[in-house]
Amino acid sequence: MTLYPSLTPLALSATAGYALWQLLGPTSIFSMVVMIAQLPAPAKLASLSLGIQRSSAKAADERVGAVVEAISALRITKAFGEFSPKFSSIDQADKVLGYW
């Protein structure tokens, strides 16, 4: 049991760094700097992925809304015999999402 558990990762890193220094010499410092420099990369990739997912979900929501409007228009057409041009908005949403 350690006295300061928050320092355990630091102690392990220092021990691993010393062991690498003994095995590799100055190259170990360069490799550790490269590893530390690459730490923000997964966060940036996750952020980009989230942005793509959000834009895709927004486009899909717009398409669902257009389909709901078209179904409502069909119900009105069936009930009252009126025509409402809602199908062009579905075609526009399909083009945004890349369908057909």
N, CA, C and O atoms as CSV, one atom per row, in Angstrom:
chain,resi,resn,atom,element,x,y,z
A,1,MET,N,N,0.845,-1.181,0.000
A,1,MET,CA,C,0.000,0.000,0.000
A,1,MET,C,C,0.890,1.245,0.000
A,1,MET,O,O,1.796,1.385,0.821
A,2,THR,N,N,0.603,2.139,-0.945
A,2,THR,CA,C,1.426,3.341,-1.052
A,2,THR,C,C,0.867,4.457,-0.188
A,2,THR,O,O,-0.330,4.511,0.098
A,3,LEU,N,N,1.739,5.323,0.208
A,3,LEU,CA,C,1.330,6.446,1.049
A,3,LEU,C,C,0.559,7.486,0.244
A,3,LEU,O,O,-0.406,8.066,0.741
A,4,TYR,N,N,0.981,7.723,-0.997
A,4,TYR,CA,C,0.318,8.687,-1.868
A,4,TYR,C,C,-0.112,7.979,-3.154
A,4,TYR,O,O,0.671,7.901,-4.101
A,5,PRO,N,N,-1.344,7.461,-3.204
A,5,PRO,CA,C,-1.760,6.702,-4.388
A,5,PRO,C,C,-1.788,7.539,-5.663
A,5,PRO,O,O,-1.667,6.990,-6.759
A,6,SER,N,N,-1.944,8.852,-5.541
A,6,SER,CA,C,-1.994,9.678,-6.747
A,6,SER,C,C,-0.624,9.792,-7.412
A,6,SER,O,O,-0.542,10.149,-8.587
A,7,LEU,N,N,0.451,9.495,-6.683
A,7,LEU,CA,C,1.793,9.566,-7.241
A,7,LEU,C,C,2.240,8.245,-7.856
A,7,LEU,O,O,3.314,8.176,-8.454
A,8,THR,N,N,1.430,7.195,-7.716
A,8,THR,CA,C,1.816,5.883,-8.233
A,8,THR,C,C,2.052,5.893,-9.746
A,8,THR,O,O,3.062,5.343,-10.185
A,9,PRO,N,N,1.172,6.492,-10.576
A,9,PRO,CA,C,1.470,6.518,-12.010
A,9,PRO,C,C,2.761,7.259,-12.331
A,9,PRO,O,O,3.504,6.863,-13.229
A,10,LEU,N,N,3.023,8.322,-11.604
A,10,LEU,CA,C,4.256,9.073,-11.826
A,10,LEU,C,C,5.474,8.225,-11.465
A,10,LEU,O,O,6.469,8.227,-12.190
A,11,ALA,N,N,5.399,7.505,-10.354
A,11,ALA,CA,C,6.506,6.645,-9.941
A,11,ALA,C,C,6.732,5.520,-10.943
A,11,ALA,O,O,7.872,5.182,-11.263
A,12,LEU,N,N,5.639,4.941,-11.437
A,12,LEU,CA,C,5.775,3.879,-12.439
A,12,LEU,C,C,6.379,4.418,-13.728
A,12,LEU,O,O,7.217,3.761,-14.346
A,13,SER,N,N,5.958,5.606,-14.133
A,13,SER,CA,C,6.510,6.209,-15.344
A,13,SER,C,C,7.998,6.500,-15.175
A,13,SER,O,O,8.789,6.276,-16.092
A,14,ALA,N,N,8.368,6.991,-14.017
A,14,ALA,CA,C,9.786,7.287,-13.769
A,14,ALA,C,C,10.606,6.008,-13.775
A,14,ALA,O,O,11.710,5.978,-14.318
A,15,THR,N,N,10.072,4.951,-13.172
A,15,THR,CA,C,10.784,3.671,-13.155
A,15,THR,C,C,10.927,3.114,-14.564
A,15,THR,O,O,11.998,2.641,-14.944
A,16,ALA,N,N,9.837,3.170,-15.345
A,16,ALA,CA,C,9.899,2.679,-16.724
A,16,ALA,C,C,10.859,3.539,-17.549
A,16,ALA,O,O,11.608,3.015,-18.374
A,17,GLY,N,N,10.838,4.849,-17.330
A,17,GLY,CA,C,11.751,5.738,-18.042
A,17,GLY,C,C,13.203,5.435,-17.724
A,17,GLY,O,O,14.051,5.441,-18.617
A,18,TYR,N,N,13.499,5.168,-16.454
A,18,TYR,CA,C,14.868,4.829,-16.065
A,18,TYR,C,C,15.298,3.505,-16.689
A,18,TYR,O,O,16.424,3.373,-17.169
A,19,ALA,N,N,14.391,2.520,-16.680
A,19,ALA,CA,C,14.714,1.223,-17.281
A,19,ALA,C,C,14.965,1.364,-18.784
A,19,ALA,O,O,15.890,0.758,-19.324
A,20,LEU,N,N,14.140,2.162,-19.452
A,20,LEU,CA,C,14.348,2.392,-20.880
A,20,LEU,C,C,15.661,3.138,-21.135
A,20,LEU,O,O,16.354,2.870,-22.117
A,21,TRP,N,N,15.996,4.072,-20.246
A,21,TRP,CA,C,17.258,4.800,-20.396
A,21,TRP,C,C,18.443,3.837,-20.299
A,21,TRP,O,O,19.420,3.957,-21.039
A,22,GLN,N,N,18.340,2.886,-19.378
A,22,GLN,CA,C,19.420,1.914,-19.222
A,22,GLN,C,C,19.551,1.021,-20.458
A,22,GLN,O,O,20.656,0.629,-20.833
A,23,LEU,N,N,18.414,0.701,-21.088
A,23,LEU,CA,C,18.447,-0.184,-22.248
A,23,LEU,C,C,18.777,0.553,-23.547
A,23,LEU,O,O,19.573,0.068,-24.351
A,24,LEU,N,N,18.167,1.723,-23.754
A,24,LEU,CA,C,18.250,2.393,-25.052
A,24,LEU,C,C,19.078,3.666,-25.074
A,24,LEU,O,O,19.525,4.095,-26.139
A,25,GLY,N,N,19.285,4.263,-23.939
A,25,GLY,CA,C,20.039,5.511,-23.891
A,25,GLY,C,C,19.153,6.702,-24.262
A,25,GLY,O,O,17.965,6.713,-23.940
A,26,PRO,N,N,19.725,7.705,-24.940
A,26,PRO,CA,C,18.975,8.932,-25.261
A,26,PRO,C,C,17.763,8.697,-26.169
A,26,PRO,O,O,16.856,9.528,-26.210
A,27,THR,N,N,17.740,7.599,-26.880
A,27,THR,CA,C,16.600,7.304,-27.740
A,27,THR,C,C,15.316,7.157,-26.924
A,27,THR,O,O,14.227,7.439,-27.425
A,28,SER,N,N,15.437,6.724,-25.693
A,28,SER,CA,C,14.255,6.545,-24.855
A,28,SER,C,C,13.556,7.871,-24.578
A,28,SER,O,O,12.329,7.914,-24.499
A,29,ILE,N,N,14.310,8.942,-24.431
A,29,ILE,CA,C,13.704,10.264,-24.202
A,29,ILE,C,C,12.903,10.682,-25.424
A,29,ILE,O,O,11.774,11.156,-25.306
A,30,PHE,N,N,13.501,10.501,-26.609
A,30,PHE,CA,C,12.801,10.850,-27.839
A,30,PHE,C,C,11.504,10.045,-27.980
A,30,PHE,O,O,10.464,10.596,-28.341
A,31,SER,N,N,11.569,8.752,-27.697
A,31,SER,CA,C,10.365,7.919,-27.838
A,31,SER,C,C,9.289,8.316,-26.840
A,31,SER,O,O,8.104,8.294,-27.173
A,32,MET,N,N,9.675,8.677,-25.629
A,32,MET,CA,C,8.680,9.105,-24.641
A,32,MET,C,C,8.054,10.446,-25.042
A,32,MET,O,O,6.859,10.657,-24.837
A,33,VAL,N,N,8.855,11.347,-25.610
A,33,VAL,CA,C,8.317,12.627,-26.081
A,33,VAL,C,C,7.321,12.403,-27.213
A,33,VAL,O,O,6.274,13.049,-27.259
A,34,VAL,N,N,7.644,11.488,-28.126
A,34,VAL,CA,C,6.734,11.187,-29.227
A,34,VAL,C,C,5.429,10.598,-28.696
A,34,VAL,O,O,4.353,10.968,-29.166
A,35,MET,N,N,5.507,9.687,-27.723
A,35,MET,CA,C,4.285,9.099,-27.150
A,35,MET,C,C,3.429,10.161,-26.464
A,35,MET,O,O,2.206,10.158,-26.606
A,36,ILE,N,N,4.050,11.050,-25.736
A,36,ILE,CA,C,3.299,12.106,-25.043
A,36,ILE,C,C,2.684,13.069,-26.047
A,36,ILE,O,O,1.575,13.560,-25.834
A,37,ALA,N,N,3.389,13.346,-27.139
A,37,ALA,CA,C,2.865,14.255,-28.167
A,37,ALA,C,C,1.655,13.662,-28.877
A,37,ALA,O,O,0.810,14.405,-29.378
A,38,GLN,N,N,1.559,12.346,-28.927
A,38,GLN,CA,C,0.448,11.697,-29.616
A,38,GLN,C,C,-0.780,11.505,-28.731
A,38,GLN,O,O,-1.802,11.024,-29.221
A,39,LEU,N,N,-0.724,11.856,-27.474
A,39,LEU,CA,C,-1.864,11.669,-26.581
A,39,LEU,C,C,-3.128,12.419,-27.018
A,39,LEU,O,O,-4.214,11.854,-26.885
A,40,PRO,N,N,-3.057,13.656,-27.531
A,40,PRO,CA,C,-4.288,14.352,-27.927
A,40,PRO,C,C,-4.931,13.813,-29.206
A,40,PRO,O,O,-6.077,14.158,-29.495
A,41,ALA,N,N,-4.237,12.985,-29.975
A,41,ALA,CA,C,-4.759,12.514,-31.259
A,41,ALA,C,C,-6.084,11.749,-31.135
A,41,ALA,O,O,-6.998,12.042,-31.906
A,42,PRO,N,N,-6.245,10.788,-30.216
A,42,PRO,CA,C,-7.532,10.092,-30.123
A,42,PRO,C,C,-8.695,11.025,-29.763
A,42,PRO,O,O,-9.816,10.830,-30.232
A,43,ALA,N,N,-8.430,12.028,-28.939
A,43,ALA,CA,C,-9.491,12.972,-28.579
A,43,ALA,C,C,-9.930,13.776,-29.801
A,43,ALA,O,O,-11.122,14.024,-29.984
A,44,LYS,N,N,-8.986,14.180,-30.628
A,44,LYS,CA,C,-9.317,14.939,-31.833
A,44,LYS,C,C,-10.096,14.068,-32.812
A,44,LYS,O,O,-11.063,14.532,-33.415
A,45,LEU,N,N,-9.691,12.822,-32.976
A,45,LEU,CA,C,-10.411,11.911,-33.864
A,45,LEU,C,C,-11.834,11.659,-33.356
A,45,LEU,O,O,-12.776,11.601,-34.146
A,46,ALA,N,N,-11.984,11.512,-32.050
A,46,ALA,CA,C,-13.319,11.314,-31.478
A,46,ALA,C,C,-14.191,12.543,-31.699
A,46,ALA,O,O,-15.386,12.419,-31.969
A,47,SER,N,N,-13.601,13.720,-31.585
A,47,SER,CA,C,-14.343,14.956,-31.819
A,47,SER,C,C,-14.807,15.053,-33.270
A,47,SER,O,O,-15.947,15.435,-33.533
A,48,LEU,N,N,-13.935,14.713,-34.204
A,48,LEU,CA,C,-14.314,14.726,-35.623
A,48,LEU,C,C,-15.409,13.711,-35.909
A,48,LEU,O,O,-16.348,13.993,-36.654
A,49,SER,N,N,-15.287,12.533,-35.316
A,49,SER,CA,C,-16.295,11.492,-35.508
A,49,SER,C,C,-17.648,11.937,-34.957
A,49,SER,O,O,-18.685,11.693,-35.574
A,50,LEU,N,N,-17.635,12.583,-33.807
A,50,LEU,CA,C,-18.883,13.073,-33.219
A,50,LEU,C,C,-19.533,14.114,-34.114
A,50,LEU,O,O,-20.754,14.114,-34.271
A,51,GLY,N,N,-18.744,14.999,-34.702
A,51,GLY,CA,C,-19.292,16.006,-35.614
A,51,GLY,C,C,-19.942,15.373,-36.836
A,51,GLY,O,O,-21.006,15.811,-37.274
A,52,ILE,N,N,-19.307,14.348,-37.385
A,52,ILE,CA,C,-19.880,13.653,-38.541
A,52,ILE,C,C,-21.173,12.953,-38.154
A,52,ILE,O,O,-22.148,12.999,-38.903
A,53,GLN,N,N,-21.193,12.301,-36.987
A,53,GLN,CA,C,-22.408,11.617,-36.533
A,53,GLN,C,C,-23.549,12.601,-36.314
A,53,GLN,O,O,-24.696,12.314,-36.656
A,54,ARG,N,N,-23.235,13.759,-35.743
A,54,ARG,CA,C,-24.289,14.754,-35.497
A,54,ARG,C,C,-24.877,15.282,-36.803
A,54,ARG,O,O,-26.093,15.427,-36.921
A,55,SER,N,N,-24.022,15.570,-37.784
A,55,SER,CA,C,-24.542,16.086,-39.052
A,55,SER,C,C,-25.354,15.016,-39.777
A,55,SER,O,O,-26.359,15.327,-40.418
A,56,SER,N,N,-24.928,13.770,-39.679
A,56,SER,CA,C,-25.678,12.679,-40.299
A,56,SER,C,C,-27.032,12.490,-39.611
A,56,SER,O,O,-28.046,12.275,-40.275
A,57,ALA,N,N,-27.043,12.570,-38.295
A,57,ALA,CA,C,-28.302,12.426,-37.560
A,57,ALA,C,C,-29.253,13.582,-37.876
A,57,ALA,O,O,-30.463,13.380,-37.980
A,58,LYS,N,N,-28.707,14.790,-38.027
A,58,LYS,CA,C,-29.545,15.946,-38.363
A,58,LYS,C,C,-30.186,15.766,-39.732
A,58,LYS,O,O,-31.371,16.047,-39.908
A,59,ALA,N,N,-29.397,15.294,-40.711
A,59,ALA,CA,C,-29.944,15.065,-42.052
A,59,ALA,C,C,-30.999,13.966,-42.028
A,59,ALA,O,O,-32.014,14.066,-42.717
A,60,ALA,N,N,-30.767,12.918,-41.240
A,60,ALA,CA,C,-31.747,11.841,-41.129
A,60,ALA,C,C,-33.028,12.346,-40.463
A,60,ALA,O,O,-34.127,11.960,-40.862
A,61,ASP,N,N,-32.894,13.200,-39.455
A,61,ASP,CA,C,-34.074,13.768,-38.799
A,61,ASP,C,C,-34.888,14.618,-39.765
A,61,ASP,O,O,-36.118,14.588,-39.745
A,62,GLU,N,N,-34.195,15.379,-40.613
A,62,GLU,CA,C,-34.906,16.190,-41.611
A,62,GLU,C,C,-35.675,15.301,-42.582
A,62,GLU,O,O,-36.793,15.623,-42.984
A,63,ARG,N,N,-35.064,14.182,-42.953
A,63,ARG,CA,C,-35.738,13.264,-43.870
A,63,ARG,C,C,-36.956,12.635,-43.203
A,63,ARG,O,O,-38.011,12.516,-43.826
A,64,VAL,N,N,-36.821,12.236,-41.952
A,64,VAL,CA,C,-37.958,11.655,-41.228
A,64,VAL,C,C,-39.086,12.677,-41.116
A,64,VAL,O,O,-40.256,12.333,-41.283
A,65,GLY,N,N,-38.739,13.924,-40.836
A,65,GLY,CA,C,-39.756,14.972,-40.767
A,65,GLY,C,C,-40.468,15.163,-42.091
A,65,GLY,O,O,-41.682,15.361,-42.130
A,66,ALA,N,N,-39.702,15.104,-43.187
A,66,ALA,CA,C,-40.311,15.250,-44.510
A,66,ALA,C,C,-41.246,14.081,-44.820
A,66,ALA,O,O,-42.309,14.274,-45.410
A,67,VAL,N,N,-40.854,12.874,-44.425
A,67,VAL,CA,C,-41.710,11.705,-44.659
A,67,VAL,C,C,-42.983,11.800,-43.826
A,67,VAL,O,O,-44.061,11.456,-44.311
A,68,VAL,N,N,-42.878,12.255,-42.590
A,68,VAL,CA,C,-44.068,12.425,-41.743
A,68,VAL,C,C,-45.011,13.454,-42.360
A,68,VAL,O,O,-46.228,13.269,-42.356
A,69,GLU,N,N,-44.442,14.540,-42.893
A,69,GLU,CA,C,-45.271,15.544,-43.569
A,69,GLU,C,C,-45.964,14.949,-44.788
A,69,GLU,O,O,-47.141,15.216,-45.033
A,70,ALA,N,N,-45.233,14.144,-45.549
A,70,ALA,CA,C,-45.817,13.530,-46.745
A,70,ALA,C,C,-46.941,12.574,-46.379
A,70,ALA,O,O,-47.966,12.529,-47.058
A,71,ILE,N,N,-46.754,11.812,-45.309
A,71,ILE,CA,C,-47.816,10.890,-44.877
A,71,ILE,C,C,-49.044,11.677,-44.435
A,71,ILE,O,O,-50.175,11.293,-44.731
A,72,SER,N,N,-48.818,12.775,-43.729
A,72,SER,CA,C,-49.948,13.624,-43.325
A,72,SER,C,C,-50.659,14.177,-44.552
A,72,SER,O,O,-51.887,14.238,-44.597
A,73,ALA,N,N,-49.864,14.583,-45.557
A,73,ALA,CA,C,-50.467,15.105,-46.783
A,73,ALA,C,C,-51.279,14.021,-47.491
A,73,ALA,O,O,-52.343,14.302,-48.042
A,74,LEU,N,N,-50.782,12.786,-47.477
A,74,LEU,CA,C,-51.541,11.683,-48.087
A,74,LEU,C,C,-52.850,11.438,-47.351
A,74,LEU,O,O,-53.872,11.144,-47.971
A,75,ARG,N,N,-52.818,11.557,-46.041
A,75,ARG,CA,C,-54.052,11.389,-45.262
A,75,ARG,C,C,-55.065,12.471,-45.622
A,75,ARG,O,O,-56.257,12.202,-45.769
A,76,ILE,N,N,-54.563,13.709,-45.764
A,76,ILE,CA,C,-55.466,14.808,-46.137
A,76,ILE,C,C,-56.005,14.573,-47.543
A,76,ILE,O,O,-57.187,14.790,-47.808
A,77,THR,N,N,-55.123,14.126,-48.446
A,77,THR,CA,C,-55.552,13.841,-49.825
A,77,THR,C,C,-56.614,12.762,-49.830
A,77,THR,O,O,-57.601,12.856,-50.560
A,78,LYS,N,N,-56.416,11.746,-49.026
A,78,LYS,CA,C,-57.368,10.642,-48.964
A,78,LYS,C,C,-58.701,11.117,-48.369
A,78,LYS,O,O,-59.774,10.731,-48.834
A,79,ALA,N,N,-58.611,11.952,-47.343
A,79,ALA,CA,C,-59.838,12.373,-46.664
A,79,ALA,C,C,-60.599,13.445,-47.449
A,79,ALA,O,O,-61.826,13.390,-47.537
A,80,PHE,N,N,-59.887,14.413,-48.016
A,80,PHE,CA,C,-60.556,15.552,-48.619
A,80,PHE,C,C,-60.341,15.677,-50.123
A,80,PHE,O,O,-60.977,16.512,-50.765
A,81,GLY,N,N,-59.471,14.877,-50.685
A,81,GLY,CA,C,-59.218,14.938,-52.115
A,81,GLY,C,C,-58.325,16.093,-52.518
A,81,GLY,O,O,-58.301,16.455,-53.694
A,82,GLU,N,N,-57.588,16.685,-51.590
A,82,GLU,CA,C,-56.679,17.785,-51.908
A,82,GLU,C,C,-55.274,17.229,-52.138
A,82,GLU,O,O,-54.914,16.176,-51.611
A,83,PHE,N,N,-54.492,17.951,-52.930
A,83,PHE,CA,C,-53.117,17.523,-53.178
A,83,PHE,C,C,-52.163,18.560,-52.620
A,83,PHE,O,O,-52.341,19.758,-52.839
A,84,SER,N,N,-51.145,18.098,-51.895
A,84,SER,CA,C,-50.116,18.984,-51.341
A,84,SER,C,C,-48.751,18.473,-51.799
A,84,SER,O,O,-48.417,17.313,-51.560
A,85,PRO,N,N,-47.963,19.318,-52.452
A,85,PRO,CA,C,-46.672,18.857,-53.009
A,85,PRO,C,C,-45.592,18.711,-51.933
A,85,PRO,O,O,-44.711,19.565,-51.832
A,86,LYS,N,N,-45.644,17.665,-51.144
A,86,LYS,CA,C,-44.660,17.436,-50.085
A,86,LYS,C,C,-43.553,16.479,-50.506
A,86,LYS,O,O,-42.551,16.345,-49.803
A,87,PHE,N,N,-43.721,15.820,-51.633
A,87,PHE,CA,C,-42.773,14.787,-51.998
A,87,PHE,C,C,-41.451,15.356,-52.488
A,87,PHE,O,O,-40.438,14.658,-52.438
A,88,SER,N,N,-41.424,16.586,-52.956
A,88,SER,CA,C,-40.158,17.169,-53.409
A,88,SER,C,C,-39.204,17.378,-52.230
A,88,SER,O,O,-37.988,17.282,-52.396
A,89,SER,N,N,-39.748,17.663,-51.037
A,89,SER,CA,C,-38.873,17.836,-49.876
A,89,SER,C,C,-38.229,16.520,-49.474
A,89,SER,O,O,-37.114,16.517,-48.952
A,90,ILE,N,N,-38.907,15.403,-49.706
A,90,ILE,CA,C,-38.304,14.092,-49.430
A,90,ILE,C,C,-37.163,13.837,-50.393
A,90,ILE,O,O,-36.115,13.322,-50.001
A,91,ASP,N,N,-37.363,14.199,-51.664
A,91,ASP,CA,C,-36.298,14.022,-52.651
A,91,ASP,C,C,-35.074,14.860,-52.295
A,91,ASP,O,O,-33.940,14.417,-52.477
A,92,GLN,N,N,-35.302,16.075,-51.786
A,92,GLN,CA,C,-34.181,16.926,-51.395
A,92,GLN,C,C,-33.442,16.323,-50.206
A,92,GLN,O,O,-32.212,16.352,-50.158
A,93,ALA,N,N,-34.189,15.774,-49.242
A,93,ALA,CA,C,-33.552,15.156,-48.083
A,93,ALA,C,C,-32.777,13.901,-48.495
A,93,ALA,O,O,-31.720,13.609,-47.935
A,94,ASP,N,N,-33.298,13.169,-49.463
A,94,ASP,CA,C,-32.593,11.981,-49.978
A,94,ASP,C,C,-31.265,12.374,-50.615
A,94,ASP,O,O,-30.267,11.670,-50.459
A,95,LYS,N,N,-31.250,13.494,-51.332
A,95,LYS,CA,C,-30.008,13.925,-51.958
A,95,LYS,C,C,-28.965,14.314,-50.909
A,95,LYS,O,O,-27.773,14.066,-51.090
A,96,VAL,N,N,-29.421,14.926,-49.809
A,96,VAL,CA,C,-28.507,15.301,-48.743
A,96,VAL,C,C,-27.894,14.060,-48.103
A,96,VAL,O,O,-26.695,14.030,-47.825
A,97,LEU,N,N,-28.715,13.036,-47.868
A,97,LEU,CA,C,-28.225,11.821,-47.226
A,97,LEU,C,C,-27.507,10.886,-48.200
A,97,LEU,O,O,-26.788,9.983,-47.775
A,98,GLY,N,N,-27.697,11.096,-49.488
A,98,GLY,CA,C,-27.018,10.265,-50.461
A,98,GLY,C,C,-27.816,9.036,-50.860
A,98,GLY,O,O,-27.254,8.097,-51.423
A,99,TYR,N,N,-29.117,9.019,-50.581
A,99,TYR,CA,C,-29.944,7.909,-51.012
A,99,TYR,C,C,-30.287,8.085,-52.500
A,99,TYR,O,O,-30.494,9.205,-52.968
A,100,TRP,N,N,-30.343,7.008,-53.206
A,100,TRP,CA,C,-30.716,6.946,-54.626
A,100,TRP,C,C,-29.828,7.842,-55.432
A,100,TRP,O,O,-29.981,7.930,-56.650
